Amino acid sequence: MNKKIKALKKAMNKALHDSHSRLLDQALNETPEITDLSELRNKYPGYDFTRLKKLQALNIKINAANNFLIEEQSAWLDPSSRPSGGIPYDEKLFEERVFEDDKELSTIQQEQIDIDDQ
C-alpha cells in the first residue's frame, strides 16, 4: 500500500510540474495584444474613439494578466526567483468601474438590446 501511495504522489507531482510548465510555455508563446491607439485605429477603421479606448484598455488588461501568469508560473517552477515582497499587483488596472452617469449605462444597455435583436 505504501508503494502505491508513493507512486501516486510521484505521478501527481510530475503532472503538477508538467501543468505549470505547459502554462508557462503557452503564456510565453502568446502574442501581446495591440495597445497603441493608432495601430488599433488602422486595424479597426470602423470603430469610433470610445470603442477604440475600451479595446485598448481591455488589451492592456490582457497583456498584464499574461505577464502575471508568466511571472507566477516561473516563480512556481523556480521558487528562488520569486521576489521577496511577492509579485506586484496593479490594483488600479483591475478595479471595478463605477458608472456614475446613467447615460453611459443606458447606452451600453441599448447597444446590448441592439445586438440581441440582430
Secondary structure, DSSP 4 states (H G I P E B T S, - for coil): -HHHHHHHHHHHHHHHHHHHHHHHHHHHHPPPPP--HHHHHHH-TT--HHHHHHHHHHHHHHHHHHHHHHHHHHHHH-GGGS-TT-----HHHHPPP----HHHHHHHHHHHHHHHH-
